């Protein structure tokens, strides 16, 4: 891809992201015009009601961009490592594993802070991903795309049943979990953002740094080794980065699905298979999609709101069907 086209793509994506940010600050129970939002951001004394409303929406907007970027990159990494066109934290059961550990923490250990949620979610995501990959690797042919998808679906269903069994007898745990499980960024706070930021930064940085090695790995195991790539280390780093991004995001936002599935496919169609470009663009695209889904949820559900996780599911389900029909579940 020519540098001029890359630059145009980057500028266009950032402009769309800027519009999504303005929309996120403008729309809600109280609508504020774009011109007023810009004026408030440039010259604010936080004295009027509109100024207070805009500044109250900023943490939600910032977290929407960060969470969307994390999920987009996580999906790209998982698809690259598993060579599975429908790999995604929700498809492979990683979100459900994080959910189970968070629910267990709420029920049995009385956790309630963002920092506690993150550690439980990360452990749950890591354990589940290892288990899914182990199950999917059994038998002839190793970890094929269809075996990983089936293993993820089966384990996700089993873990969902365990989650239900834990929370149904416990009214307190059910109350804490029922809003979190649908996937939402509405409860974002600066404290929560600062808590997850180190995990997201490390995961995103690792994804960007490992992308040249993943490009070499995509050409084949033997070629990658011939180029000096330590394939085992690359796979582990990429997988850990993907799990870290997914787990940290799920801890605060809940199990938001389909962003990690849709965004890498869209960016692959636009940018081509070059991961050095696709991973940064997946971060931007994920931020755009989650922020836009959150805005659409506020508009559709007005005067209340529809959670972002529900909107992404409505968008993602048809796209998953189209991808499955076109790819016929073959390897990338």
C-alpha positions in Angstrom: 0.0 0.0 0.0 1.5 3.4 -1.0 2.4 5.9 1.7 0.0 8.5 0.2 -2.9 6.0 0.6 -1.8 5.1 4.1 -1.7 8.8 5.0 -5.1 9.4 3.5 -6.5 6.4 5.3 -5.1 7.5 8.6 -6.3 11.1 8.3 -9.8 9.9 7.2 -10.0 7.4 10.1 -8.9 10.1 12.7 -11.5 12.5 11.3 -14.3 9.9 11.7 -13.0 9.2 15.2 -13.1 12.9 16.0 -16.8 13.1 14.8 -17.6 10.1 17.0 -16.0 11.8 20.0 -18.1 15.0 19.4 -21.2 12.8 19.0 -20.4 11.0 22.2 -20.1 14.3 24.1 -23.3 15.8 22.4 -25.9 13.0 22.6 -27.6 11.7 25.7 -30.6 12.5 27.9 -29.7 16.1 27.3 -28.6 17.0 23.7 -25.9 19.6 23.3 -25.0 20.9 19.8 -21.6 20.2 18.3 -20.7 23.9 18.2 -21.5 24.3 21.9 -19.5 21.1 22.8 -16.4 22.5 21.0 -16.9 25.9 22.7 -17.2 24.2 26.1 -14.0 22.2 25.5 -12.1 25.3 24.4 -13.4 27.7 27.0 -15.0 26.1 30.0 -15.6 27.4 33.5 -17.8 24.5 34.4 -20.5 26.9 35.7 -23.4 26.1 33.3 -25.4 22.8 33.3 -24.3 22.0 29.7 -20.6 22.4 30.7 -21.1 20.0 33.6 -22.9 17.5 31.4 -20.1 17.6 28.7 -17.4 17.1 31.3 -19.3 14.2 32.9 -19.4 12.5 29.5 -15.7 12.8 28.8 -14.6 9.7 30.9 -17.2 7.6 29.1 -15.9 8.8 25.7 -12.3 8.2 26.6 -12.9 4.7 27.9 -15.0 3.9 24.8 -12.1 4.7 22.6 -9.6 2.8 24.7 -11.9 -0.3 25.1 -12.8 -0.4 21.4 -9.1 -0.1 20.5 -8.2 -2.9 22.9 -10.9 -5.2 21.6 -10.0 -4.5 17.9 -6.3 -5.3 18.4 -7.1 -8.3 20.6 -9.2 -9.7 17.8 -6.5 -9.1 15.2 -3.9 -10.8 17.3 -6.0 -13.8 18.0 -7.0 -14.2 14.4 -3.3 -14.0 13.4 -2.0 -16.4 16.0 -4.7 -19.0 15.5 -5.0 -18.4 11.7 -8.7 -18.5 12.3 -10.9 -16.0 10.4 -13.6 -16.1 13.1 -11.4 -15.9 16.1 -12.5 -13.2 18.6 -12.5 -13.0 22.4 -16.3 -13.7 22.5 -16.2 -16.5 19.9 -13.3 -18.3 21.7 -14.9 -18.0 25.1 -12.4 -15.6 26.6 -15.0 -13.1 27.6 -17.1 -15.8 29.3 -14.1 -17.0 31.2 -13.4 -13.5 32.4 -17.0 -13.1 33.4 -17.0 -16.3 35.4 -14.0 -15.3 37.4 -15.5 -11.8 38.1 -18.8 -13.3 39.2 -16.9 -15.8 41.4 -15.0 -12.8 42.9 -18.2 -10.8 43.5 -20.0 -13.8 45.1 -17.3 -15.5 47.1 -14.7 -12.8 47.8 -16.9 -9.7 47.9 -14.8 -7.8 45.3 -16.2 -4.4 44.2 -13.4 -2.2 42.9 -12.0 -1.8 39.4 -8.6 -3.0 40.4 -10.0 -6.3 41.9 -12.2 -6.8 38.8 -9.2 -6.5 36.5 -7.1 -9.2 38.2 -10.0 -11.7 38.4 -10.9 -11.0 34.7 -7.3 -11.4 33.5 -6.9 -14.7 35.3 -10.2 -15.9 34.0 -9.4 -14.8 30.4 -6.0 -16.5 30.5 -7.2 -19.8 32.0 -10.0 -20.0 29.5 -7.9 -19.2 26.5 -5.4 -21.9 27.5 -8.2 -24.4 28.0 -9.9 -23.6 24.7 -6.6 -23.8 22.7 -5.7 -27.1 24.5 -9.1 -28.6 23.6 -9.0 -27.3 20.0 -5.5 -28.7 19.5 -6.5 -32.3 20.3 -6.8 -34.9 17.6 -5.6 -35.0 14.0 -4.5 -31.7 12.4 -3.9 -29.8 15.6 -5.7 -26.5 16.3 -7.7 -26.0 13.1 -10.1 -23.0 12.8 -13.2 -25.0 13.1 -12.0 -27.0 16.1 -11.0 -23.8 17.9 -14.4 -22.2 17.2 -16.3 -25.3 18.3 -14.2 -25.6 21.4 -14.7 -22.0 22.2 -18.5 -22.2 21.7 -18.8 -25.4 23.8 -16.7 -24.0 26.7 -18.4 -20.7 26.5 -21.8 -22.4 26.9 -20.6 -24.5 29.8 -19.1 -21.4 31.6 -22.3 -19.4 31.0 -24.2 -22.2 32.8 -21.8 -22.1 35.7 -22.2 -18.3 35.9 -26.0 -18.7 36.0 -25.7 -21.3 38.7 -23.5 -19.0 40.9 -25.6 -15.9 40.6 -29.2 -17.2 40.7 -29.2 -18.0 44.4 -27.4 -14.8 45.3 -29.5 -11.7 44.9 -26.5 -9.3 45.6 -24.3 -11.0 43.0 -27.1 -11.0 40.5 -27.7 -7.3 41.0 -24.0 -6.4 40.6 -23.7 -8.7 37.6 -26.9 -8.1 35.5 -25.9 -4.6 34.4 -22.2 -5.5 33.8 -22.9 -8.7 31.7 -24.6 -6.9 28.8 -21.5 -4.9 28.1 -21.5 -1.1 28.7 -19.2 1.8 29.0 -21.7 4.0 30.7 -20.2 3.6 34.2 -16.7 4.6 33.2 -14.8 6.8 35.7 -11.4 8.4 35.7 -10.4 6.0 38.5 -11.3 3.0 36.4 -9.6 4.3 33.3 -6.3 4.9 35.2 -6.6 1.4 36.6 -6.9 -0.3 33.2 -4.6 2.0 31.3 -1.3 0.2 32.2 -2.7 -3.1 31.0 -4.1 -1.6 27.8 -0.9 0.3 27.1 1.3 -2.8 27.5 -1.1 -4.9 25.4 -1.3 -2.4 22.6 2.4 -1.7 22.5 3.2 -5.4 22.5 0.7 -5.9 19.6 2.4 -3.2 17.5 6.0 -4.4 18.3 5.2 -8.0 17.5 3.4 -7.2 14.2 6.5 -7.6 11.9 7.1 -11.1 13.4 3.5 -12.0 12.9 3.7 -10.9 9.2 6.7 -13.3 8.8 4.8 -16.0 10.6 1.8 -15.6 8.2 4.2 -16.7 5.3 4.6 -20.1 7.0 6.4 -21.6 9.9 9.6 -22.6 7.9 9.9 -19.2 6.2 9.5 -17.4 9.5 12.2 -19.6 11.2 14.4 -19.0 8.2 14.0 -15.2 8.8 15.1 -15.7 12.4 11.7 -15.4 14.0 11.3 -17.3 17.2 7.8 -18.6 16.4 7.0 -20.0 19.8 7.9 -16.8 21.6 6.0 -14.7 19.0 2.8 -16.8 19.5 3.0 -16.6 23.3 3.6 -12.8 23.3 0.8 -12.2 20.8 -1.6 -14.4 22.8 -0.7 -12.8 26.1 -1.2 -9.3 24.7 -4.6 -10.3 23.2 -5.7 -11.9 26.5 -4.5 -8.8 28.5 -6.4 -6.4 26.2 -9.6 -8.5 26.4 -9.4 -9.2 30.1 -8.7 -5.6 31.2 -11.5 -4.3 29.0 -14.0 -6.9 30.1 -13.3 -6.2 33.8 -14.8 -2.7 33.5 -17.0 -2.8 30.4 -18.4 -6.3 30.6 -18.2 -8.9 27.8 -18.7 -6.7 24.7 -18.7 -9.0 21.7 -18.0 -8.9 18.0 -15.7 -5.8 17.9 -12.7 -8.1 17.8 -14.3 -10.1 15.0 -15.6 -7.3 12.8 -12.8 -4.7 12.9 -9.9 -6.9 11.8 -11.9 -8.2 8.8 -12.9 -4.7 7.8 -9.3 -3.4 8.2 -8.0 -6.4 6.3 -10.3 -5.5 3.4 -9.1 -1.9 3.4 -5.4 -2.2 4.3 -4.6 -5.7 3.2 -3.0 -8.4 5.3 0.0 -6.3 6.5 -0.3 -6.4 10.3 2.1 -3.5 10.8 -0.6 -1.3 9.3 -3.6 -3.4 10.3 -3.0 -3.5 14.0 -2.9 0.3 14.5 -5.9 0.7 12.2 -7.7 -2.0 14.1 -7.2 0.1 17.2 -8.6 3.2 15.5 -11.5 1.2 14.0 -12.3 -0.4 17.3 -12.5 2.9 19.0 -14.8 4.3 16.3 -17.1 1.3 16.4 -17.6 1.1 20.2 -18.0 4.9 20.5 -20.5 4.9 17.6 -22.4 1.9 19.1 -22.6 3.7 22.4 -24.0 6.9 20.7 -26.5 4.8 18.7 -27.6 3.1 22.0 -28.3 6.5 23.5 -30.3 7.7 20.5 -32.3 4.5 20.0 -33.1 4.1 23.7 -33.9 7.8 24.3 -34.8 9.1 26.9 -33.0 6.1 28.5 -30.3 4.2 26.6 -29.5 0.9 25.0 -26.2 -0.6 26.2 -23.3 -0.6 23.7 -22.8 -4.4 24.0 -26.4 -4.9 22.7 -25.8 -2.6 19.7 -22.5 -4.3 18.7 -24.3 -7.7 18.9 -27.0 -6.5 16.6 -24.4 -5.3 14.1 -22.0 -8.2 14.6 -24.3 -11.2 14.3 -25.1 -10.7 10.6 -21.4 -9.9 9.8 -20.4 -13.2 11.6 -22.8 -15.1 9.3 -21.4 -13.4 6.2 -17.8 -14.1 7.2 -18.6 -17.7 8.0 -20.3 -18.1 4.6 -17.4 -16.5 2.7 -14.5 -18.0 4.6 -16.1 -21.4 4.9 -14.2 -21.6 8.2 -10.9 -22.0 6.4 -7.6 -20.8 7.7 -6.4 -17.3 6.9 
